[in-house]
Amino acid sequence: MIGKELLKKYKNSNNFFNRDLSWVEFNRRVLEEALNPEQPLLEKVKFLSIFHSNLDEFYMIRISGLKEQIAANILEPTIDGLTPREQLQKIEKAVQPMLQQTMDIWIQEIVPALREHNVFVYRYSELTDVDKEKLTDYFKKEIFPVLTPLAFDPGRPFPYISNLSLSLAILIRKPNGENHFARVKVPSILPRLMKIDHIIDINKKNGNNGKFCAKYIWLGDVIKANLSQLFPGLEVVESHRFRITRDTDIELQEDEADDLLRVIEENIRQRRFGRVVRLEVARKMPDFMLDTLMENLLISKEDVHVLDGPLGLSDIMMLYDLPLHQLKMKPYYPVMPRPFEDGEDIFSIIKQKDVLLHHPYHSFTPVIDFIKQATDDPDVLAIKQTLYRVGANSPIVKSLIEAAERGKQVAVLVELKARFDEENNIFWARELEKVGVHVVYGLVGLKTHAKMTLVVRRESDGVNRYVHLATGNYNASTAKLYTDLGLFTCDEDICADVSDLFNYLTGYSKQTSFRKLIVAPINMRESFLNMILHEVENKKAGKEAQIIIKINSLVDPVLISALYEASNNGVKIDLVVRGICCLVPGVEGLSENIRVISIVGRFLEHSRVFYFYNDGKENIYLSSADFMQRNLDRRVEIAFPIEDNKLKDTLKRTLLRVTLLDNIKARILKPDMAYEFVQVLEGHKRINTQEWLMSHTIKVSGINDKSKILKS
């Protein structure tokens, strides 16, 4: 009730940024990392690739949703006052210049800079006749057999074109003068950037005297130059590249599904045929060809992006693997946390005290070892775990399979609805089921996004429980790239809550209250709302009040309204929001006590931390959830308390304090939704949070010997 009253009080379109426009600004910050002159060259390549990969997903999910609303003639504005059509227009106006920037930086800066380091990305026209002949021979043997030219005429329908695939639209002319349209797909099973060192003697050609050298050409350019091989007896008049993006956000009818696994599999198949929401074309494509594509793909000019450069630049990520370490940031190897250095029994360690892990600064190995030791230990009776995104070659899932084979009770909630990881999760679900693991797929209408593991162990004093809770996935690969926090504990109340929550997920439990955990969709919004308003009450009583929240996305209007209320009552609020932020900061009479910063760096900021001063009895919660309606209302999420004073102090002194002092990677959000870098004040030390945490973690671990640093 209080939340509704607050929302009513602050429900003004000027008080909220548009969610999707805020996301566009986040992706702009990613692009700025590629434009940063201080960034090593291959890091620029990485960020440029990420920008385009992010944009692809944005169009597949968010833009497709807006276009569905427009097609359904929905005119209702969102809380920020924009109708679906107005949102789309503003998004396109913001995105188009950024796309041109990406083309410019690739063509004018990155390609020439790569060449200075003996990495050549050639245009076909730059090759000599001898080079072209060699490539044609290679084309005939290795590429030609994979290609399938598809004609379009009255007898043959317009061909199906898969999502994010690159194609050539071709005008061919018969000997009788008739013109016809054809399409050739650039096969995705072959690398987009074709490495041709083995075709052309590059070292000899460029006189590199044995130095590293690599030579590439776009696969599409090689196919385009050899189209005559595919259409013998016909004239290839012209050909132009194009790429489509489809709606992949197919709605699930879970309540009507007898077999969720089968429904998800069918959903993946149907996703291939989602409506086209974007067409990218090369600028030189003539109008008649563009009109043919638009007519048959059922799209309009508004859905077209015309680009002066390569399409699908997300594929340049392959260049990041080049062995040119001087063109990358200095590598960082995760550190084994001190409690686990001596290889002591992991359950004994957790029994002594709670242990906090901060990835990727700390190694993910203790998490893997926790499951492995539980698998090997004859006294372990049961293992229960949630799996959201686990990766393709998961050591954790392999341990769970082995545990089941050894006769332990193993229950795993596999979230089949983890977007774009469905196929991987279906595979692991089936593998787990084969060995008798109790596999469940979650609750109807809810994604299970909580990250938790429960181990039940028989000990001399009875049966005890051990828990690992985290802000991020059980994925050893992303644990090296994402910043996340994890907690090992055997706290009786937390363990009992986790047991109850697993029963809620696997059985028919209607649990509505928990001892220490905060759980969505049961009580998370209400709990955080009460903590925010408690700071307000303390401030009104003349006490000190402070809120610090580190989060990925801030969208929920009720909690935003509560933060406005806190600001208006003098509560000091610092928000670290990596991505979407719908709260408008720094407005007098609304949010003048709220500061919002965003950090985009070498690691993806992913941990969620909630700090409330609470009249000196500080509350710190870590969570798998963001302040978004989907997390609070449509997902099973947890927030768990940090109660050990040393761990609290560690989080305050290192992560929170240093993040708020960042003046290298931190950008501050302005009331007009623009971001600007935090200025380094005269006499102040330059602080890059992630760099500081890397150095600090090594320092406090007492590592002088590099052999103690994990390189796995």
C-alpha positions in Angstrom: 0.0 0.0 0.0 2.8 2.4 0.9 4.5 1.6 -2.4 1.4 2.5 -4.4 1.1 5.8 -2.5 4.7 6.7 -3.2 4.3 5.8 -6.9 1.2 8.0 -7.1 3.1 10.8 -5.5 6.1 10.6 -7.9 4.3 9.3 -11.0 5.2 12.1 -13.4 6.7 11.4 -16.8 9.5 13.9 -16.1 10.6 11.7 -13.2 11.5 8.6 -15.2 13.9 7.9 -18.0 12.7 5.6 -20.7 14.0 2.1 -20.1 15.1 1.3 -23.7 16.7 4.7 -24.3 18.6 4.2 -21.1 19.8 0.9 -22.4 21.0 2.6 -25.6 23.0 5.0 -23.5 24.6 2.0 -21.8 25.6 0.6 -25.2 27.0 4.0 -26.0 29.3 3.6 -23.0 30.5 0.3 -24.4 31.2 2.0 -27.7 33.1 4.8 -26.0 35.5 2.1 -24.6 36.2 1.2 -28.2 36.8 4.9 -29.0 39.0 5.4 -26.0 42.5 6.4 -27.3 44.1 4.9 -24.1 42.6 1.5 -24.8 44.9 -1.2 -26.3 44.1 -2.0 -29.9 42.7 -5.5 -29.4 40.6 -4.2 -26.4 39.1 -1.7 -28.9 38.3 -4.6 -31.1 36.6 -6.5 -28.2 34.4 -3.5 -27.2 33.4 -2.9 -30.8 32.3 -6.5 -31.1 30.4 -6.3 -27.8 28.6 -3.2 -28.9 27.3 -4.9 -32.0 26.5 -8.2 -30.2 24.5 -6.2 -27.6 22.7 -4.4 -30.3 21.7 -7.6 -32.1 20.1 -8.9 -28.9 18.4 -5.6 -28.2 16.7 -5.7 -31.6 15.8 -9.4 -31.2 14.1 -8.8 -27.9 13.3 -5.1 -27.1 12.8 -3.6 -30.5 10.7 -6.6 -31.6 8.5 -6.0 -28.6 8.0 -2.4 -29.5 7.2 -3.2 -33.1 4.6 -5.8 -31.9 3.0 -3.0 -29.8 2.9 -0.7 -32.8 1.4 -3.4 -35.0 -1.3 -3.9 -32.3 -2.0 -0.1 -32.4 -1.1 0.3 -28.7 -1.0 4.0 -28.0 -0.6 3.8 -24.2 2.5 5.6 -23.1 4.9 4.1 -20.6 5.6 5.8 -17.2 8.1 8.1 -18.9 5.4 9.4 -21.2 6.5 7.9 -24.5 4.3 5.8 -26.8 5.8 2.7 -28.5 6.2 4.6 -31.8 7.8 7.6 -30.0 10.2 5.2 -28.3 11.2 3.6 -31.5 11.8 6.9 -33.3 14.0 8.2 -30.4 15.9 4.9 -30.3 16.6 4.9 -34.1 17.7 8.6 -33.9 20.2 7.7 -31.2 21.4 4.4 -32.7 22.1 5.5 -36.3 25.0 7.9 -35.6 26.6 5.3 -33.3 26.4 2.7 -36.1 28.3 5.2 -38.4 30.8 5.7 -35.6 31.5 2.0 -35.5 32.0 1.8 -39.3 34.4 4.8 -39.1 36.5 3.5 -36.2 36.8 0.0 -37.9 37.7 1.3 -41.3 39.7 4.4 -40.5 41.4 3.5 -37.2 41.4 -0.2 -36.3 42.2 -1.8 -39.7 45.1 0.6 -40.3 46.4 0.1 -36.8 46.2 -3.7 -37.1 48.3 -3.4 -40.3 51.0 -1.6 -38.3 51.2 -4.8 -36.2 51.3 -7.1 -39.3 47.6 -8.0 -39.1 46.1 -7.4 -42.5 42.3 -7.3 -43.1 42.2 -6.9 -46.8 39.5 -5.6 -49.2 39.4 -7.9 -52.2 40.3 -5.1 -54.5 43.7 -4.7 -52.7 44.8 -8.2 -53.7 47.1 -8.9 -56.6 45.9 -11.0 -59.5 48.1 -13.8 -58.3 46.5 -13.7 -54.9 43.0 -13.7 -56.4 43.9 -16.7 -58.5 45.0 -18.6 -55.4 41.9 -17.6 -53.5 39.7 -18.7 -56.5 41.4 -22.1 -56.4 40.8 -22.4 -52.7 37.2 -21.2 -53.2 36.5 -24.0 -55.6 37.8 -26.7 -53.3 36.8 -25.5 -49.8 33.9 -23.0 -50.1 32.0 -23.7 -53.3 30.7 -27.1 -52.1 29.1 -25.6 -49.0 27.2 -22.9 -50.9 23.6 -23.1 -52.1 22.4 -20.5 -54.5 18.7 -19.9 -54.2 16.7 -18.4 -57.1 13.6 -16.3 -56.7 11.1 -16.4 -59.5 7.4 -17.3 -60.2 8.3 -21.0 -59.8 10.5 -20.7 -56.7 9.4 -18.8 -53.6 11.5 -16.2 -51.8 14.0 -18.2 -49.7 13.9 -18.5 -46.0 16.6 -16.4 -44.4 17.9 -17.2 -40.9 18.4 -14.8 -38.0 21.6 -12.8 -38.0 22.8 -14.6 -41.1 24.8 -12.7 -43.7 23.7 -13.0 -47.3 24.3 -11.7 -50.8 21.5 -10.4 -52.8 22.3 -11.0 -56.5 21.0 -9.8 -59.8 21.6 -12.4 -62.5 20.9 -12.0 -66.3 20.0 -14.9 -68.6 21.3 -15.0 -72.2 17.8 -13.9 -73.4 18.2 -10.7 -71.3 15.8 -11.6 -68.5 16.9 -10.4 -65.0 16.3 -12.5 -61.9 17.0 -12.2 -58.2 19.0 -14.8 -56.3 20.4 -15.1 -52.8 23.5 -16.8 -51.5 24.0 -17.3 -47.8 27.5 -16.7 -46.4 27.8 -20.0 -44.4 28.0 -19.5 -40.7 29.9 -22.7 -40.2 33.0 -20.9 -41.8 34.7 -18.0 -40.1 33.5 -14.6 -41.3 37.1 -13.4 -41.3 38.9 -15.9 -43.4 42.5 -16.4 -42.5 44.5 -16.8 -45.7 48.1 -17.2 -44.5 48.2 -20.8 -45.7 46.9 -19.7 -49.1 49.3 -16.8 -49.7 52.9 -16.8 -48.4 52.4 -13.8 -46.3 55.8 -13.6 -44.7 57.5 -13.6 -48.0 54.9 -11.2 -49.5 55.3 -8.6 -46.7 58.9 -9.0 -45.9 58.4 -9.6 -42.2 61.6 -11.6 -41.5 59.9 -14.2 -39.4 57.9 -11.8 -37.3 54.3 -12.6 -36.4 52.0 -11.9 -39.3 48.3 -12.7 -40.0 46.3 -12.0 -43.1 42.5 -12.0 -43.4 39.8 -11.3 -45.9 36.0 -11.2 -45.4 34.5 -14.5 -46.4 31.6 -12.7 -48.1 34.0 -10.8 -50.3 35.6 -14.0 -51.5 32.2 -15.5 -52.3 31.1 -12.3 -54.0 34.2 -12.3 -56.3 33.5 -15.9 -57.4 29.7 -15.9 -57.9 30.2 -16.8 -61.5 31.1 -20.3 -60.4 27.7 -20.6 -58.9 25.8 -19.3 -61.9 27.5 -20.8 -65.0 26.1 -19.6 -68.3 24.6 -16.5 -66.6 25.8 -13.0 -66.1 26.2 -11.8 -62.5 25.2 -8.2 -63.0 25.7 -7.1 -59.3 25.6 -8.4 -55.8 25.3 -6.7 -52.4 25.5 -7.8 -48.8 22.5 -7.9 -46.4 21.7 -9.3 -42.9 18.5 -9.7 -41.1 17.4 -9.7 -37.4 14.4 -11.7 -36.3 12.1 -11.5 -33.3 13.4 -14.2 -31.0 11.2 -13.4 -28.0 8.5 -16.0 -28.6 5.9 -16.2 -25.9 5.6 -19.4 -23.9 2.2 -20.8 -23.0 3.5 -22.5 -19.9 0.2 -22.9 -18.2 -1.0 -25.1 -21.1 2.2 -27.2 -21.3 2.2 -30.8 -20.2 5.9 -31.1 -20.9 7.9 -27.9 -20.5 11.1 -29.5 -22.0 9.2 -30.3 -25.2 7.6 -26.8 -25.3 11.0 -25.1 -24.9 12.4 -27.2 -27.7 9.5 -26.3 -29.9 9.9 -22.7 -28.9 13.6 -22.8 -30.1 12.5 -24.2 -33.4 9.8 -21.5 -33.8 12.3 -18.8 -32.9 13.9 -19.4 -36.3 10.8 -18.1 -38.0 10.2 -15.0 -35.9 9.2 -11.9 -37.9 12.0 -9.8 -39.3 12.6 -6.6 -37.2 15.7 -5.3 -38.9 17.4 -5.4 -42.3 21.0 -4.3 -42.6 22.3 -3.5 -46.1 25.4 -2.2 -47.7 25.0 1.4 -48.8 25.6 0.6 -52.5 22.6 -1.7 -52.7 20.2 -0.3 -55.4 16.6 0.7 -54.6 15.1 -2.1 -56.7 17.0 -4.7 -54.8 16.2 -3.1 -51.4 12.5 -2.9 -52.4 12.5 -6.6 -53.3 13.9 -7.5 -49.9 11.6 -5.2 -48.0 8.5 -6.5 -49.9 9.3 -10.2 -49.3 10.6 -9.8 -45.7 7.4 -7.8 -44.9 9.2 -4.8 -43.5 9.3 -1.1 -44.2 12.0 1.5 -44.8 11.9 2.2 -41.0 13.3 -1.3 -40.4 16.4 -0.8 -42.6 19.9 0.1 -41.5 22.1 1.2 -44.3 25.8 0.8 -43.5 29.1 2.0 -45.0 31.2 -1.0 -43.9 31.1 -4.7 -42.9 27.8 -6.1 -41.6 27.8 -8.1 -38.4 30.9 -6.6 -36.8 30.3 -8.7 -33.7 32.3 -11.4 -35.6 35.5 -9.5 -35.2 35.8 -10.9 -31.7 37.9 -13.7 -33.2 40.7 -11.2 -33.7 41.0 -10.8 -29.9 42.5 -14.3 -29.8 45.5 -13.2 -31.8 48.8 -13.8 -29.8 49.6 -10.1 -29.6 49.6 -9.7 -25.8 51.1 -6.2 -26.1 47.9 -5.1 -27.8 45.7 -6.2 -24.8 45.4 -5.3 -21.2 47.9 -7.0 -18.9 46.4 -10.4 -18.1 45.0 -11.0 -14.6 45.0 -14.5 -13.0 42.4 -15.1 -10.3 43.8 -15.6 -6.8 43.0 -18.5 -4.6 41.4 -17.0 -1.4 43.5 -17.5 1.7 41.1 -19.9 3.5 41.4 -22.3 0.7 45.2 -22.0 0.0 46.3 -25.0 2.1 43.8 -27.5 0.6 42.1 -28.0 3.9 38.7 -29.8 4.0 36.3 -27.3 2.5 33.5 -28.2 5.0 35.9 -27.6 8.0 36.7 -24.2 6.5 33.1 -23.1 6.2 32.3 -24.5 9.6 34.9 -22.1 11.1 33.5 -19.0 9.5 31.6 -17.5 6.6 33.8 -17.1 3.5 33.2 -14.4 0.9 34.4 -14.8 -2.7 34.8 -11.9 -5.1 35.1 -13.0 -8.7 37.1 -12.7 -11.0 39.6 -11.3 -8.5 39.2 -14.6 -6.5 39.3 -17.9 -8.3 36.1 -19.8 -9.0 37.9 -23.0 -8.1 36.6 -23.2 -4.5 33.0 -23.3 -5.9 33.9 -26.1 -8.2 35.7 -27.9 -5.4 32.7 -27.5 -3.1 30.6 -29.5 -5.4 33.4 -32.0 -6.2 34.2 -32.6 -2.6 30.5 -33.1 -1.8 30.5 -35.6 -4.7 33.5 -37.5 -3.3 32.7 -37.3 0.4 30.9 -40.5 1.6 29.3 -38.5 4.4 27.4 -36.2 2.1 23.9 -37.4 1.7 22.4 -34.8 -0.7 23.2 -32.0 -3.0 20.7 -29.5 -4.3 21.5 -26.7 -6.8 19.9 -24.2 -9.1 21.4 -23.9 -12.6 20.7 -20.9 -14.8 23.6 -20.4 -17.3 26.2 -23.1 -16.7 28.3 -23.1 -19.9 29.0 -25.7 -22.5 31.6 -27.8 -20.7 30.5 -27.5 -17.0 32.7 -29.2 -14.4 29.9 -28.5 -11.9 27.3 -30.5 -13.8 29.8 -33.3 -14.4 30.3 -33.5 -10.6 26.5 -33.6 -10.0 26.2 -36.5 -12.5 29.0 -38.3 -10.7 27.3 -37.7 -7.3 24.1 -39.2 -8.6 26.0 -42.2 -9.9 27.5 -42.7 -6.5 24.0 -42.9 -5.0 23.7 -39.5 -3.4 20.4 -37.6 -3.5 20.8 -34.9 -6.1 18.1 -32.4 -7.0 18.8 -29.7 -9.6 16.6 -27.0 -10.8 17.5 -26.3 -14.4 16.1 -23.1 -15.7 15.1 -24.0 -19.3 13.9 -20.4 -20.0 17.3 -18.8 -19.6 17.2 -16.8 -22.8 19.7 -18.0 -25.5 20.9 -20.7 -23.2 17.9 -23.0 -23.6 19.5 -25.5 -25.9 22.5 -25.9 -23.6 20.3 -26.2 -20.6 18.1 -28.8 -22.3 21.2 -30.9 -23.0 22.4 -30.8 -19.4 18.9 -31.5 -18.1 18.7 -34.7 -20.2 22.2 -35.7 -19.1 21.3 -35.2 -15.5 18.0 -37.1 -15.8 19.8 -40.1 -17.4 21.7 -40.8 -14.2 18.7 -40.4 -11.9 19.1 -36.8 -10.8 15.8 -35.2 -9.7 15.5 -32.5 -12.3 12.8 -29.8 -12.1 12.3 -26.9 -14.4 10.9 -24.3 -12.0 7.5 -22.8 -11.4 4.9 -21.9 -14.0 5.2 -18.3 -15.0 8.5 -17.7 -13.1 12.1 -18.0 -14.1 14.4 -19.3 -11.3 17.3 -16.8 -11.3 18.4 -17.4 -7.7 22.0 -18.9 -7.4 22.2 -21.4 -4.6 23.7 -24.7 -3.6 22.8 -26.8 -0.6 24.9 -29.7 0.7 23.6 -32.0 3.4 26.3 -33.9 5.3 26.2 -36.5 8.1 28.6 -35.5 10.9 29.5 -36.6 14.4 27.0 -34.1 15.9 24.2 -35.0 13.5 23.2 -33.9 10.0 24.5 -30.4 9.0 23.9 -28.2 6.0 26.4 -26.1 4.0 25.4 -23.4 1.5 26.8 -21.4 -1.3 24.9 -18.4 -2.4 25.9 -16.0 -5.2 25.1 -13.0 -7.4 26.2 -14.8 -10.6 25.9 -18.0 -12.4 27.6 -21.4 -11.8 29.7 -20.8 -14.9 33.5 -21.2 -14.7 34.0 -19.3 -17.9 32.0 -16.1 -17.1 33.4 -16.2 -13.6 36.7 -14.9 -15.2 34.9 -12.1 -17.0 32.0 -10.9 -14.7 32.4 -9.4 -11.3 30.3 -11.4 -8.9 30.1 -12.2 -5.2 29.6 -15.5 -3.5 29.1 -16.6 0.1 29.9 -19.9 1.8 28.1 -20.4 5.1 26.6 -22.9 7.4 24.5 -20.4 9.3 21.5 -22.4 10.6 18.9 -19.9 9.6 20.2 -19.3 6.1 20.6 -23.1 5.5 17.0 -23.7 6.8 15.8 -20.9 4.4 17.6 -22.5 1.5 16.1 -25.9 2.3 12.6 -24.3 2.5 13.2 -22.5 -0.8 14.2 -25.7 -2.6 11.0 -27.3 -1.2 9.1 -24.3 -2.6 10.7 -24.9 -6.0 10.5 -28.7 -6.2 7.3 -29.4 -4.4 4.0 -27.8 -3.5 5.3 -25.7 -0.6 3.5 -22.3 -0.2 6.3 -20.8 1.9 5.6 -17.1 2.4 8.1 -16.1 5.1 11.8 -16.8 5.6 14.2 -16.3 8.5 17.0 -14.3 6.8 16.7 -14.6 3.1 14.7 -12.1 1.0 12.9 -13.9 -1.8 11.2 -12.7 -4.9 8.4 -12.7 -5.9 7.3 -13.3 -2.3 8.7 -10.3 -0.3 11.7 -8.7 -2.1 10.1 -5.4 -3.2 8.4 -5.0 0.2 11.6 -5.8 2.1 13.8 -3.3 0.2 11.0 -0.7 0.3 10.9 -1.0 4.1 14.7 -0.7 4.4 14.7 2.4 2.2 11.9 4.0 4.2 13.6 3.0 7.5 16.5 5.2 6.5 13.9 8.0 5.9 12.5 7.5 9.5 16.0 7.6 10.9 16.8 10.8 9.1 13.6 12.4 10.3 14.6 11.4 13.8 17.9 13.4 13.4 20.0 10.3 12.9 22.6 9.6 10.2 21.1 7.9 7.1 22.8 6.5 4.0 22.0 4.1 1.2 24.5 2.6 -1.3 23.2 0.3 -4.0 25.3 -1.4 -6.6 23.1 -3.0 -9.3 22.9 -3.8 -13.0 19.5 -2.2 -13.8 17.2 0.2 -11.9 13.8 0.2 -13.5 11.1 -0.6 -10.9 8.9 2.6 -10.4 7.9 1.8 -6.9 11.5 1.5 -5.6 12.6 4.5 -7.6 9.8 6.4 -6.0 11.0 5.3 -2.5 14.5 6.5 -3.4 13.0 9.9 -4.4 11.2 10.0 -1.0 14.5 9.2 0.8 16.3 11.9 -1.2 13.7 14.5 -0.4 14.1 13.7 3.3 17.9 14.3 3.2 19.1 10.7 3.0 22.4 10.5 1.1 22.1 8.0 -1.7 24.9 6.6 -4.0 23.8 4.3 -6.8 26.2 2.3 -9.0 24.1 1.2 -11.9 26.0 -0.5 -14.7 23.2 -0.5 -17.4 19.6 0.7 -17.4 18.7 3.5 -15.0 15.2 5.0 -15.1 15.8 7.2 -12.1 16.5 10.8 -12.8 19.3 12.0 -10.5 20.4 15.5 -9.3 17.0 17.2 -9.7 16.2 19.8 -7.0 13.1 18.8 -5.1 13.2 15.3 -6.4 16.6 13.7 -6.3 19.2 16.2 -5.3 20.7 13.8 -2.8 21.1 11.0 -5.3 24.3 10.4 -7.3 24.3 7.8 -10.0 27.5 6.4 -11.6 28.1 3.7 -14.1 31.3 1.7 -14.5 32.2 0.0 -17.8 35.6 -1.7 -17.7 37.6 -4.8 -18.6 35.2 -7.0 -16.5 31.4 -6.9 -16.8 30.1 -5.4 -13.5 27.5 -8.0 -12.4 27.4 -8.1 -8.6 24.4 -6.6 -6.7 25.1 -5.1 -3.3 22.6 -3.3 -1.1 23.9 -1.2 1.9 21.7 0.5 4.5 23.4 2.5 7.3 20.5 1.5 9.7 21.5 3.9 12.5 25.0 2.3 12.7 23.7 -1.3 12.7 24.6 -1.6 9.0 22.7 -4.0 6.8 24.4 -5.4 3.7 22.6 -7.7 1.3 23.9 -9.4 -1.8 21.5 -10.6 -4.5 20.9 -12.2 -7.8 18.2 -9.6 -8.5 18.1 -6.2 -10.0 15.4 -3.6 -9.2 13.3 -4.5 -12.3 9.7 -5.7 -12.4 10.8 -8.9 -14.1 13.1 -9.7 -11.2 10.8 -8.7 -8.4 7.5 -10.1 -9.9 8.3 -12.8 -12.5 11.4 -14.5 -11.2 12.5 -16.5 -8.2 15.4 -14.4 -6.7 17.2 -14.2 -3.4 18.9 -11.6 -1.4 21.1 -12.8 1.4 22.6 -10.9 4.3 26.3 -10.5 5.1 26.4 -10.7 8.9 30.1 -11.3 9.7 31.6 -8.0 10.7 34.9 -8.6 9.0 33.2 -9.5 5.7 30.9 -6.4 6.1 34.0 -4.3 6.6 35.7 -5.8 3.6 32.8 -5.0 1.4 32.5 -1.5 2.7 36.3 -0.6 2.6 37.1 -2.3 -0.7 34.2 -2.7 -3.1 31.8 0.1 -2.1 34.3 2.7 -1.0 36.6 2.3 -3.9 33.8 2.1 -6.5 32.5 5.4 -5.3 36.0 7.0 -5.6 36.5 5.7 -9.1 37.6 8.6 -11.4 38.9 6.7 -14.4 36.1 4.3 -15.5 33.2 5.9 -13.6 30.7 8.0 -15.6 28.2 10.1 -13.7 24.6 10.3 -14.9 23.2 13.8 -15.5 19.5 14.8 -15.4 19.3 14.9 -19.2 20.3 11.1 -19.4 23.8 12.0 -20.7 26.8 10.5 -19.0 30.1 12.2 -18.4 33.3 10.9 -16.9 34.0 11.7 -13.3 36.7 14.4 -13.2 40.0 13.7 -11.5 40.3 16.6 -9.1 43.7 18.3 -8.6 45.7 16.5 -6.0 43.5 13.5 -6.0 44.8 10.0 -6.8 43.6 8.3 -10.0 41.5 5.3 -9.1 40.2 2.6 -11.5 38.1 0.3 -9.3 38.8 -2.9 -11.2 42.5 -2.3 -11.4 42.6 -1.4 -7.7 40.8 -4.6 -6.8 43.1 -6.7 -8.8 46.2 -5.2 -7.1 44.5 -5.3 -3.7 43.4 -8.9 -3.9 47.0 -10.0 -4.8 48.4 -7.9 -2.0 46.1 -9.1 0.8 46.6 -12.7 -0.4 50.4 -12.2 0.3 51.3 -13.6 -3.1 54.9 -13.0 -4.1 55.2 -16.2 -6.0 53.4 -16.3 -9.4 52.9 -20.0 -9.1 50.3 -19.4 -6.4 48.2 -17.5 -8.9 45.7 -19.7 -10.7 46.1 -19.6 -14.5 43.2 -21.9 -15.2 
